[in-house]
Amino acid sequence: MKIEVGKGSLVQALQRVQNVTDRKSNMPILSNTLIKTTTGEGIHLHATDLELSLRTQLDAAIQQDGNTTVSARKLLEIVRELPSEEISLELLSNDRLAIRSGRAHFELATLPFEDYPHLNFYEDVDLIPWNAEQLRDCLTKTFYAIPTEDDPFSADGLFFHPMDSGDVRFVASDGHRLAWVQLSDPVFSEMNLGTGIIIPRKGVQEMLKILEKNPDLHLGLHEDRLLLRTPEVILSMKLLEQEFPEYQLIIPEERPFALQVDLEEFLHALKRMAILATKRWRHVRFTIREGTLEMEAGDPEVGTAREALDVQYEGEEEFTVAFNIRYLLDVVQTVGGSTFRFEWVDSYHGGIFFGPEDASYCSLIMPMVV
């Protein structure tokens, strides 16, 4: 194998595959990327952790076809620092991959490509064209609520399911908070979601990275896998087999009390409050009375903060409640529009947060006892 390739396109492709490789596996080859070359088709880079698989393509001058596997992380680190924009990759007779650029020369150990797991990207499966910007918006508004650690009471993925109304919802919950986006589009009926699918957290993360630079998107299901295809990338991921909790049961149908506040003012006030929050004292306390929201936060050993904002309060009695300040920031920084609305029943049920101008998106946060 011998190829000439541009530094910029190779770095971009290696960043994609390096995110998918499994560095913690007891199978060393899973930390490698599989490099395949075909004259006239350029280079294909592959990566997998056995649950998530990715293939990306880039143009290159192929002088000699070949296949090999090499550490994705090491190759990326080397290529990033090379002095020239033109890079040569050559598989040597001693099974080392030579990387040359200008007067720089590196050799990396390889593993036989025959030992790499077989990857099936189901290229014969018809996928549905999707609005990439819309999908990215849905994933961004729910990703933060996917659990980062195993929790027996939560599913560590994003629940994508149809509603009785014909709409669909993307839902995530880590047991302390819940976020969902509801959409209406005829294309969803072509997905055959059944009662719903759960997309793994790592899969959502990779989808967001791909969608940043790829407006041309096709999506579909095949058996127990979700497939995403763009002109440069194919992503295949195994769906989770967990049951998603009956999240509708914790959403209060009637919320008699509410306040509305300027979004930017509220966001910057929360950021100021968060300066003095610590792991032990991570809450912000709201005291709401007619026309005013008072906020208090901080660790007594570090310092405390207090601030008041003008609000529209739909209630009569003074109300006090506390929430995790980081959870609030996640919501406020995600919601669209110029105003922010908080609705509640009492200090024991979860509070509902959303933007009136972005009504398809809502978040529920459980209050803290302080």
N, C-alpha and C positions, 0 to 999 in steps of 0.2 A: 504494500500500500504506500502510495506517495502522492501527496496533494499540496496545492498552494491555495491559501485561503486568507481573506482579509481579517485583520485583528478585531475590528468592531463587531462584525457579524458573528465571529466565533465566540467572543466574550458573551454576547447576548444569548446565543444558543446554549453555552455552557452554564450560564446562570439559571436558565430554565431547567436543565436536567439535574443540576447540582441540588436544587431544592427538593427533588423527588427521591434522590438516592438515599439509601438507608445506611447511615454510618454506624448505627448501634447494633446492627444485625451480626449474628455469629456466622453469616455467610459473607466473606470478604468481597465477593464479586458484586454484591448488591450496592457497594459504595462506588462501583465503577460505572462509567458510561460505555455503552456499546456503540462503536463507531463503524458505520457501514458506508461504503462508497459504491456508486454505480455511475459509469460514464454517461454523461448527458443528464443525470438527475442530481448531481451534487452529493453532499454528505447528509446522511441521516444519523442523528444522535438519539440514543434511547436511554431511558432510565426507568427503574422500577423498585418498589419496596414490597412487591408481590400483591399489594392491595391497590396501589395506584401506579399506573404506567403512563409514560409520556414519550412521544416521538416528535422531534423537531427537525426541520430541513433547512439547509443553507447552501448557497451557491459556492462552488469551488472549482478550481482547475484540477481535474483528475489526471494525473500522469500514469498512475497504476492503481487498478482496483484492489480492494482488500478489506478485511474486517479485523477488528481487535477490540479489547476492552481495557480501559485505563482509569485510574482514579480521577473522578470528575472534579473533586475539590483541588487536588494538586495541579491538574492541567489548567484549571481556571486561574489559580493563583499565579502560575508561571506566565500564561498568556497575557494576563492583565499588566504585567511588568515588562513585557518585551518592548524593545526600543523602536521597532519598525512596524509599519502597518501591514507589511506582507509577511506571512508566516508559512513555513514549510513543515509538514508533518510526514514522517516516513517510518514505516515499520521495518526495523532492521532484522538481519538474519538471526541475531541472538534474542529475538522477541522483545526488544526494547523499542519504545516509541521515541524517535528523535524529533525534537522541536527546535527549529532554527529560525532566527530572525536577526538580520544584520550580522553582527559578529558574535551574537549570543547563541549558545548551543546547550540544550538540555536532553537528558535521556530519562525516560520513566519506565518502570517495570510494568508489564502488562499481564493479563490473564487470558487464557484461550477463549475466543468468542464462542466456541462450541459449548462451553460450560455455562454460558449466560442463559437465564430462564427464557423459555419460549414466550413471546409476547404476541397477543392477538388484539388488533385494533379494530376488528370488525368493519373493514372498509367497504364491504358490500351491503352494510345496513344503511337504509335511507334515513337521513336525519332531517330535522325540521329547522328551517331558518328562524333565527331569533333576533330580537332587538338587543344587541350587546350592551348598549348603555342602560337599558331598562333592567336587564339581568344583573349588571354590575351594581346598580343602585339598590336592588333588593338584597343582594349578598352583603353589601357594605352595611346596610341598616340592621342586619340581624347577626352578622358574624361575631360581634363582640359578646353576645350572650351565649355562645356555644361554650360548654364547659371545657376548661383546659386540662382538667384532671378527671380520672374515672370517678363516677358518682353513681351509686346503685339506684338513685332516685331520678336521674337525668339521663338523657341520651346524648352522647358526645358527637352530635351532628346536627345538621339543619333539616328540619321536617318540611317537606314540600308536598302539599296535599290539596285535593279539590274540595270545594265547598258545595253545599246543597244548592246554592244560588247559581252555580256555574262558574264562579270566580275561583281563584286559587290563592293559597297562602304559603308564604315562607315563614317558618316559626323556629325560634331557638330559645332555649331556657337552660340556665345552670342551677336552678332550684332557688335562687335568690332574686332572679329577675327574668323577665320574659319579653321578647321582642318579636313583632310580626309585621309583615307587609302583605297587603291583600291587593290582588290585581284582577282585572277583567280583560280577557283577550281571547278571541276564538281559537288562536293557535294552541292554547293549553289543552283543548279537548283532543288534540291529536297525539298527546303524550302518553295516553293510557296509564295514568298514575295509579289506578286502582284506589286503594284507601290511602295511599301516600307512600313516599319514599324518604329515606333518611340519608343525606349526603354526608360523608365523614368530614370532620373539621379540616383535616389536611387537604382534602379534595376541594373544599370551598376556598381555602387559602390559595391553592394553585389556580383555581378558576379566576379569582380576583386578579392575580398577576397577569394571566393570559389576556383577560378582558381589557386591561389598561391600554394595550397597543393594538388590539385586533377587533375592529368594528364588524368584520365579516364573520358571522358565527352560525354554526349549526349544532343542534343539540338533540339527543335522543336516548332511548332506553333499549337495551338488549339483554334479556334475561335478568340477571342480578347486577348489571353494570350500567352506569351512566356514561355516555360518550359525548365528548365535546370536540368539535373540529373547526379549525380556522385554516386559512391558506398555508400557514407555516407550522401549525402545531396540531397534534391529535392527543387528547387526554382520555384515558379510560380508567374508571375507578369502580371498585366493588362497593355496592351500597351496604349500609349497616342493616343487620337483621333484627335489631332491637325494636321494642315497642315504644313509641313515643308516648309520654304521659298525657292523660286527658287534661290538657292545659285549659280548655274552655271553662272547667269547673272553678277555676280560681279568679276568673275575670268577673268583677261585679257588674251585673247587668244595669242596676240602678246606682247612679253616682250623684247624690243630691247636692254635693258641695263642689265648688270649683274656683280656681283663680286663673287669671290670664296676665302675662307679664311680657314686656319687651324682650325678645330672644337675646339680642346682643348684650343688653344690660345684665340679664340674668347670667349669661355665659361668663362674662368678665367678672361678675361678683363671685361666682362659684370658683373661678380660677384663683381669685385672691384668697378665698376661704381655704382652698386646698393647699396653699403654701404652708400653713401651720398644722395641717392634718398629718397624723402618723399612723403606723400600723395598728397601734392600740386605740388611738382616738381618730377614727377614720370617718366619722359621721359629720353631717351638718344638721343642725336643729332649726326647723321652721317654726315660727310663731306668726300665725296669720290672724289679722283683725281687719276691720273695715278699711279698705284702701291701702293697706300696708302689709308687706312681707318682711319680717325681721329674720335674719340668718345669723347663727352663731356656730363657730367651729374652732378647732384647735386643741392642742395638748397643753394642759396646765403647766407641765414642766418645760415646755418650749415657748408657748405664747398662745394667746387667744385672739380671735377676730370677731367683729360684729358689724353688720351692715343692714340697712333697710332699703327696700325698693318700693316704688309705687306700683300697685296692682289693681286689677278689677276683681273684687271678691264677691262671689255668689254664695253668700251665707250670712249669718247674723252673729253667731257666737265665736269667741276666740278659739283657735284650734292650734295645737302643738303636735309636731311629729318630727321624727328624725330619719334620715336616709344615708346610705353610704355615698359619700361625695363623689367617689370615682364612678359609681354607677350612674349618677346624675349627669356627670360630665360626658360619659359615653353617649347618653341619649341626646343631650342638648347639642353636642357637636355633630350629630348625625341628622337631626330633624331639619326639614327645609322651611322656608318662610321667614317672617319677621316677628311673629309672636309665638309664645309657648304657653301651653295650657296644662294644668294639673287638676285632675278630678279625683274625688275620694268619697268613701263611705264613713270611715272612722280611722283611728290610729292603729287598728289591728289588721285591717285588710290592705292588700297591695294598692298603691297609688297608680293611677293611669296618667301617662305623660304623652303628649303629642303636640303637633303643630296644626292649628286649624286650617292652614293653607296646604298642609301635607297630610290630609286625613286618611290616606291609605296605610299610613305607618303609625303604629302605637307601641308603647312599652309599658310594662307593669313592673314596679319595683316594690319588694316587700319592705316594710318599715323596720327600723332597728329599735331595740329596747335599750335605752341608755339612762 
